[in-house]
Every structure is written in C-alpha cells, then in structure tokens.
Amino acid sequence: MASPRLETYCCPNRDAATQLVMNFQPEVFCGVCIGSASISLLLTMLQLLPKKGQSLRKMPKASSSSTILLLISVCDILGGLGMIFRSSVWLGFPGFIANISVVNRTNVWPSAFCVGSAMWIQLVYSAGFWWLFCYAVDSYLVVRRSAGLSTIVLYHMMTWGLAVMLCVEGIALLYYPSLSSCENGLEHAIPHYITTYVPLLLVLVVNPILFRRTVSAVASLLKGRQGIYTENERRLGTEIQIRFFKIMLVFVICWSSNIINESLLFYLEMQPDINEMPLKNIRSAALITWFIMGILNPMQGFLFTLAFYGWAGWRVDLKWRKREIPWESMSSSTVGENAYPSPVNYESNIHDSKKVSTSDSQQTDEAISMLSEDNTSGGDARLTRSSPIYQGW
C-alpha cells in the first residue's frame, strides 16, 4: 500500500510506531499486498482491453477528460506493480531486508531498494491524486466551454511537476543530512507526511465542490438549450451526479483508512511508551487499519474503472485491429444527431441566426457528452436515445 511509513521504515533509527506496524506479521502483510495488487491489476487490465462484440466504428478523437481517466488508471497500474515488486522482494529475500535495520556502510543496496521502491509507490499514487484533481477541474471547465485537448499539456506540467517536486522535497527533508540520521525528530518526519497527504486531502476537500458546481452548470446548459427542463434532461443530470458520487465514494473507501491509521500512529508516537496497557485498543486499531490499507489501496485501480466505465465484461478481444476502446470519446459522426429537435424548419433559406443556434446546441451536447462518454465499455446502454449526450451512458 501507499503510506509515508514505507519511507520512514528505511531509517535505521525508525520510531516505535513505525516499528510496531512494519514488524507485525510482515510475511502475511506482504502476501496481502501482493494478492490485492495482483487482483486489482488483472481486473483493471481486463476492464481496459477491448471486448468482443463491440461495434467497429471510426476511431474518434479522445477528449481531455477521457485522456485524464486513462492516465489515472495508468498511475494505479504502476502503483500496483510497485507494490508487487516491493512485497515480493521482502518475502523472497528476508536477509536482504534485514540489513535495513542496521547502519551498513558497506552494503547500500538494501537501503537503496527501500528508498527507491517507497519513492516509486508514493510518486505514482501522488500523480494519480493530482490527475483526479485535474479531472474535476477539467469537467467544470469543459461544461463552461473553457477547456479542451489543448489544456492537457498544462495538466501534465502541473501533475508530474507537483508530484515530483513534493516527493523529492519530502524525501530530502526526511533523510537530511543522511539516511542514518533520519527520524531523529519530528522536524524530519512532519514535512514528509505533509507533502505526502497534501494531494490526497486536496481531492477529498476540493473535488466534491468542483463536482457540485459542474452538476449545477450542466443543469443550466440543459435548461438553456430549449428553455425547458424535461424529465430526460433531469435524468441525464442525475446520471452525471451519480457518476461523480461513485468516483468520490471509491476514493474515500480506498484512502480513508490511511488518514485514520496515520492519526493513530501519530498519537502513539506522542506517548512515552506505546506498549502500555491503556494503549492496547489504539495499537489494535492501528494494526487493523494497517492491513485494511494493504487491501484497499491497491484495489483503487479496479474500483475506479468500475466508476469510470462500468463493468466491461469478460469477453476480451485480443485481435489487433482498429476499433473503439473504452476510454475513447464518442464518434464525431454522432455529434450531428440531436434527440431534442429544434422547432426551426431547416429549409434551404435558413437564416444565419438559426445556424448559430444549432451550433450552440451541438456544442452543448459535446460538452456534456465528455462527462458521460466513458461508460461505453460496459455495453449496457441504459439510455438508448439518438442524442450524443445519451450515447455515452
């Protein structure tokens, strides 16, 4: 799982709270991490692969939102691979890992592996948090017609730049001036924990606000298109709201245990002796949430694909051919269709003002479809209307 305790464990003089969780049934814990990450990795890949029976259509141009969702899944896959590799080495080479507990100046490879693997896991999951934040920002900007594929470059710069900067800064402060001197005081540990949990807390606090504003903007767009708010439009707004709710629900389920666990461990660190009997329940709760983290953190990848695309099924098509894949946007040829026909009579002598009105309606359809286009992989088209808005659901 992804926890700043992985980096603090690389310190030979680690604190008692870190020692407690890292030394409690390490073989079982590593096995749990490997099992959870492997299952999540396989199911995530199954979700993203093209399926048999999908209609062959012209490959559309991906939107910024669909690209961001794919990058979130890529970060989860890379994080799962890092957990599998780290836990496998811990299980397969216990003597190699034991050298981390002592200051060994002749063999630096155990410490290098410990620091490198922990940084990899933290970096890719932190990047996934930033991408999820960018998805909320992009959804709002798309509805406001202020975003597009051109903004994806800015998202890349912000996401990878902030993820690398915070990770390097936290690790540098933790291990300053040397690996053997880290964890000598809270001035080393606290900055590291802050840089780790800033993007996580940002998603928990800011994303629901942006999603709520996006849903309100969608309702305004639907009302403004015809001047009325029908049952179909209300249903579409509800679908988009449920989609955002599922994304936040998965995030809270997978990462709330980390916040609880870290709070308990910090409380134990403040005690003069964490082995006192009155602290037994606190220690038990910390160990339980530690194992819950090992299960839920790697499962985020698969659970997110369910929230993004729905269940895609088991029938994988491994044949190499040009086809639409789950994270692609709808075909540009469908944009011209409209489930809400305008009362205007499109004759040969149509006025320019009417053409502009039709163009605005299509732009509205395109903007809203970007928020709902990514559930096509499940093959369960609950809304089968001809409008491009509904074809993504």
Long-range contacts (C-beta under 8 A, 24 or more apart in sequence): 1-33, 1-83, 1-258, 1-293, 1-294, 1-296, 1-297, 1-298, 2-79, 2-83, 2-121, 2-122, 2-125, 2-258, 2-297, 3-258, 3-261, 3-262, 3-293, 4-122, 4-170, 4-192, 4-193, 4-196, 4-197, 4-262, 5-265, 6-86, 6-114, 6-117, 6-118, 6-121, 6-122, 7-115, 7-118, 7-119, 7-122, 7-170, 7-171, 7-174, 7-192, 8-174, 8-182, 8-183, 8-189, 8-192, 9-100, 9-114, 9-118, 10-100, 10-111, 10-114, 10-115, 10-118, 10-175, 10-179, 10-182, 11-174, 11-175, 11-179, 11-180, 11-182, 11-183, 12-100, 12-101, 12-102, 12-103, 12-179, 12-180, 13-180, 13-181, 13-182, 13-183, 13-184, 14-183, 15-183, 15-189, 15-269, 16-268, 16-269, 16-274, 17-265, 17-266, 17-268, 17-269, 17-274, 17-286, 18-183, 18-265, 20-265, 20-268, 20-274, 20-283, 20-286, 20-287, 21-261, 21-265, 21-286, 21-287, 21-290, 24-287, 24-290, 26-90, 27-91, 29-290, 29-291, 29-294, 30-87, 30-88, 30-90, 30-91, 31-87, 31-91, 32-291, 32-294, 32-295, 33-83, 33-84, 33-87, 33-294, 33-298, 34-83, 34-84, 34-87, 34-88, 34-91, 36-294, 36-295, 36-296, 36-297, 36-298, 36-299, 37-80, 37-81, 37-83, 37-84, 37-87, 37-298, 38-80, 38-84, 39-299, 39-302, 40-76, 40-80, 40-298, 40-299, 40-300, 40-301, 40-302, 41-77, 41-80, 41-81, 41-84, 41-298, 41-301, 43-302, 43-305, 44-73, 44-76, 44-77, 44-80, 44-301, 44-302, 44-305, 45-77, 46-312, 46-314, 46-316, 47-302, 47-305, 47-306, 47-309, 47-311, 47-312, 47-326, 47-377, 48-73, 48-305, 48-312, 48-325, 48-326, 48-327, 49-316, 49-317, 49-318, 50-316, 50-317, 50-323, 50-324, 50-325, 50-326, 51-312, 51-313, 51-315, 51-316, 51-317, 51-377, 51-379, 52-315, 52-316, 52-317, 53-315, 53-379, 54-317, 54-323, 54-324, 54-379, 55-324, 56-321, 56-323, 56-324, 57-323, 57-324, 57-331, 58-331, 58-332, 58-333, 59-322, 59-323, 59-324, 59-328, 60-324, 60-328, 60-329, 60-330, 60-331, 60-332, 61-149, 61-329, 61-332, 62-149, 62-327, 62-328, 62-329, 63-142, 63-148, 63-149, 63-329, 63-370, 63-373, 64-138, 64-142, 64-147, 64-148, 64-149, 64-151, 64-152, 64-155, 64-370, 65-135, 65-138, 65-139, 65-142, 65-370, 65-371, 65-373, 65-374, 66-327, 66-328, 66-329, 66-370, 66-373, 66-374, 67-149, 67-152, 67-327, 68-131, 68-134, 68-135, 68-138, 68-152, 68-155, 69-135, 69-308, 69-327, 69-374, 70-327, 71-131, 71-159, 72-128, 72-131, 72-132, 72-135, 72-304, 72-308, 73-301, 73-304, 73-305, 73-308, 73-327, 75-124, 75-125, 75-127, 75-128, 75-131, 76-125, 76-128, 76-300, 76-301, 76-304, 77-301, 78-120, 78-124, 79-121, 79-124, 79-125, 79-128, 79-297, 79-298, 79-301, 80-298, 80-301, 82-117, 82-120, 82-121, 82-124, 83-121, 83-297, 83-298, 85-117, 86-117, 86-118, 86-121, 89-113, 89-117, 103-180, 111-179, 115-171, 115-175, 115-179, 119-167, 119-171, 122-167, 122-170, 122-196, 123-163, 123-164, 123-167, 125-297, 126-163, 126-166, 126-167, 126-196, 126-199, 127-159, 127-160, 127-163, 128-300, 129-199, 129-200, 129-202, 129-203, 130-158, 130-159, 130-162, 130-163, 130-199, 131-155, 131-159, 132-203, 132-207, 132-247, 132-251, 133-199, 133-202, 133-203, 133-206, 133-207, 134-158, 134-159, 136-203, 136-206, 136-207, 136-210, 136-211, 136-214, 137-210, 139-210, 139-211, 139-214, 139-244, 139-370, 139-371, 140-210, 140-213, 140-214, 140-217, 142-367, 142-370, 142-371, 143-214, 143-217, 143-218, 143-221, 143-367, 143-368, 143-371, 144-217, 145-363, 145-367, 162-199, 163-199, 166-195, 166-196, 166-198, 166-199, 167-195, 169-195, 170-194, 170-195, 170-196, 193-262, 197-258, 197-259, 197-262, 200-255, 200-258, 200-259, 203-251, 204-251, 204-252, 204-255, 207-247, 207-248, 207-251, 208-248, 211-241, 211-244, 211-245, 211-247, 211-248, 214-240, 214-244, 214-371, 215-240, 215-241, 215-244, 218-368, 218-371, 221-364, 221-367, 221-368, 222-364, 222-368, 224-364, 225-340, 225-360, 225-361, 225-364, 226-340, 232-339, 232-385, 235-383, 236-368, 236-372, 236-383, 236-389, 236-390, 236-393, 239-372, 239-383, 239-393, 240-368, 240-371, 240-372, 243-307, 243-371, 243-372, 243-375, 246-306, 246-307, 247-304, 247-307, 247-308, 249-307, 250-300, 250-303, 250-304, 250-306, 250-307, 251-300, 253-296, 253-303, 254-296, 254-297, 254-299, 254-300, 254-303, 255-296, 255-297, 255-300, 257-289, 257-292, 257-293, 257-296, 258-293, 258-297, 260-285, 260-289, 261-286, 261-289, 261-290, 261-292, 261-293, 264-289, 308-374, 308-375, 309-374, 309-375, 309-376, 309-377, 309-378, 310-375, 310-377, 310-378, 310-380, 311-378, 311-380, 312-377, 312-378, 312-379, 313-378, 313-379, 324-376, 325-377, 326-374, 326-376, 326-377, 327-374, 327-377, 329-369, 329-370, 329-373, 329-392, 330-369, 330-373, 330-376, 330-388, 330-391, 330-392, 334-388, 334-391, 335-362, 335-365, 335-366, 335-369, 335-388, 336-362, 337-386, 337-387, 337-388, 338-362, 338-365, 338-386, 338-387, 338-388, 339-385, 339-386, 339-387, 339-389, 339-390, 340-387, 365-389
